Amino acid sequence: FTAAELPAVKPDTPPAQLAENLVDPLIDCLIPLNSEGPLRGDRILPALLKLRRVGNKPVHFVGLAVNGDWEPIVHGGVYTKLQAGVQLATRTTALNELEYSEMVTRLRAVADEIGAEPEVPDMIEVMSEAKTLHRFVAGHDAQLGVNLASKGAPWAMATLIGALENAGFDVRPDGKFVMLDKEEGGGTLFTLSTNVTLGADTTSRLTLLLDVPCVAPARDGFGKMVACAKDLEQRLEAAIVDDFDQPLTDAALEEIAGQVREFYQEMDTADVAAGSTRALRLFS
C-alpha cells in the first residue's frame, strides 16, 4: 500500500505521521540511503517504485524533506536523505534470509540508479528482530467465533441471504458476509460464514468471526458481534453455541469479553494497539 492506502490512516494525516506509518521502527527494518546532494521526488520515484515488496513483505521509502521532517516521497518533493523500510513480519511469516538478501541486492541497484549509498544493517540482528516480532504476531493472532445452529430444519440460502441483509450484513461477490462499522468510517467489524460452499441450497450453521487485533477496542467489535448473534438467534430460530455445539450462555460470553479486554491491554502494552495502522499492517 502507498501512504494513501495505509489502513486506519485518515486522508488529512500530516506527512510526518504518514512517514512514521510507512517506515515504522517497531515493525520495519530501516535502511538509510545517503546521497551527496539533494534528491528530487520526480526523478527518484520511478526507481523506488521498482521495489515494492520482497516475498510477501511490503517495502516503503520516506525522505527527509527540506523542512526537516520525514515524509512520503512525492512528485515535487526535495529530499536530503532517504530511508527504506522492509516489514519484519506478517501474519504468516517472519522476514527470512533469502528475502533480506533479495531486499539488499535490489536496494543496491535502486540506490545506484538514484545516486545514493545504503547503510545495510547486519543480517543476523535483522533476522533476530524479525523472529521476535513474528512470535508476537503469532501469539496475538486471535480470531473469535460465535456460532448459530438451527433449532429446526436447515435454512434455505435464498431466505437466509435476505435475513442477513436485513440484519445489516454486506454481501460480497465471493459469498462472504461483512458487518461494516456504520459509525467509524465503514471498516469491517466482523464477518459471517455460512460454512457451506458457494451454490449450496441450505445450511444449518452460521459462524460470526471477529479478527480481534484488527478492530480497535473503542469500536466494541465483540459486543456488537454478540448483539448481532442474539438478534439472529430470534430472527432465525437458532441457538448460540461454541465450536463444540455447547450453548454459549450470557455468563460465558461475559467471560470471553473480559479476555478480549485483557488481550487489548496486552497489545497496548506492546505498543501495537488493536485496530491501529501498525496492527493492521502486521495482521493483514
Residue pairs with C-beta under 8 A, 6 or more apart in sequence:
1 7
1 58
2 72
3 9
3 18
3 21
3 22
3 72
4 11
6 18
6 21
6 22
6 277
6 281
7 277
7 280
7 281
7 284
8 187
8 275
8 276
8 277
8 280
9 18
9 21
9 277
13 21
15 65
15 69
15 71
15 72
16 69
16 70
16 71
18 71
18 72
19 62
19 69
19 70
19 71
19 72
20 70
21 277
21 278
22 60
22 61
22 62
22 72
22 85
23 30
23 60
23 61
23 62
23 70
23 83
23 84
23 85
24 85
24 278
24 281
26 271
26 272
26 278
27 87
27 88
27 89
27 133
27 272
27 278
27 281
27 282
28 60
28 85
28 86
28 87
28 88
29 85
29 86
29 88
29 95
29 100
29 121
29 126
29 129
29 130
30 83
30 84
30 85
30 121
31 83
31 84
31 85
31 86
31 103
31 107
31 118
31 119
31 120
31 121
32 81
32 82
32 83
32 118
32 119
33 81
33 82
33 83
33 84
33 107
33 111
33 114
33 116
33 117
33 118
33 119
34 81
34 116
34 117
34 119
35 80
35 81
35 82
35 114
35 115
35 116
35 117
36 115
37 115
38 66
38 78
38 79
38 80
39 63
39 78
39 79
39 80
39 82
39 114
39 115
39 116
40 77
40 78
41 63
41 73
41 74
41 75
41 76
41 77
41 78
41 79
42 75
42 76
43 114
44 73
44 79
44 82
44 114
45 73
45 74
45 75
47 110
47 113
47 114
48 61
48 73
48 110
48 114
50 106
50 110
51 59
51 84
51 103
51 106
51 107
51 110
52 58
52 59
53 59
54 86
54 95
54 99
54 100
54 102
54 103
54 106
55 93
55 95
55 96
55 98
55 99
55 102
56 90
56 92
56 93
57 86
57 87
57 88
57 89
57 90
57 95
57 99
58 86
58 87
58 281
59 84
59 85
59 86
59 87
59 103
60 84
60 85
61 72
61 73
61 82
61 83
61 84
61 85
62 70
62 71
62 72
62 73
62 82
62 83
62 85
63 70
63 71
63 72
63 73
63 77
63 79
63 80
63 81
63 82
63 83
64 70
64 79
64 80
64 81
64 82
64 83
65 71
65 77
65 78
65 79
66 78
66 79
66 80
70 83
71 77
73 79
73 82
82 114
82 116
84 107
84 118
86 95
86 99
86 100
86 103
87 95
87 281
87 282
88 94
88 95
88 126
88 129
88 130
88 133
88 134
89 95
89 130
89 133
89 134
89 137
89 282
90 137
90 282
90 284
91 137
91 141
91 282
91 283
91 284
93 134
94 127
94 130
94 131
94 133
94 134
95 126
95 127
95 130
96 127
96 130
97 123
97 127
100 123
100 126
100 127
101 123
104 118
104 120
107 118
107 120
108 118
111 117
111 118
133 282
136 270
136 272
137 282
137 283
140 213
140 263
140 266
140 267
140 270
140 272
141 213
141 283
142 212
142 213
142 263
143 209
143 210
143 211
143 212
144 209
144 210
144 212
144 222
144 225
144 256
144 260
145 207
145 208
145 209
145 210
145 243
146 207
146 208
146 225
146 226
146 229
146 240
146 242
146 248
146 253
147 205
147 206
147 207
147 208
147 240
147 241
147 242
147 243
147 245
148 205
148 206
148 207
148 208
148 229
148 232
148 233
148 236
148 238
148 239
148 240
148 241
149 204
149 205
149 238
149 239
149 241
149 245
150 204
150 205
150 236
150 237
150 238
151 237
151 238
151 239
152 237
153 204
154 202
154 203
154 204
155 202
155 203
155 204
155 236
156 201
156 202
157 194
157 196
157 200
157 201
157 202
157 203
160 194
160 203
160 236
161 171
163 232
163 235
163 236
164 171
164 177
164 192
164 232
165 171
166 235
167 228
167 231
167 232
167 235
168 179
168 182
168 228
169 177
169 178
169 179
169 192
170 177
170 178
170 179
170 180
171 177
172 178
174 198
175 194
175 198
176 191
176 192
176 193
177 191
177 192
177 193
177 194
178 188
178 191
178 192
179 188
179 189
179 190
179 191
179 192
179 224
179 225
179 228
180 186
180 187
180 188
180 189
181 187
181 188
181 189
181 219
183 219
184 216
184 218
184 219
187 215
187 219
188 211
188 214
188 215
189 210
189 215
189 219
189 221
189 224
189 225
190 208
190 209
190 210
190 211
190 215
190 221
190 224
190 225
190 228
191 208
191 209
191 211
192 206
192 207
192 208
192 209
193 206
193 207
193 209
194 200
194 203
194 206
195 203
195 205
195 206
195 207
196 202
196 203
206 232
206 236
206 238
208 225
208 228
208 229
210 221
210 222
210 225
211 283
212 221
212 222
212 260
212 263
212 274
213 267
213 272
213 274
213 275
213 279
213 282
213 283
214 274
214 275
214 279
214 280
214 283
215 221
215 274
215 275
216 273
216 274
216 275
216 276
217 261
217 264
217 274
217 275
218 275
219 275
222 256
222 257
222 260
223 257
226 253
226 257
229 240
230 240
232 238
233 239
233 240
239 247
240 247
240 248
241 247
241 248
242 248
242 252
263 274
264 274
267 273
267 274
267 279
271 278
272 278
272 279
272 282
273 279
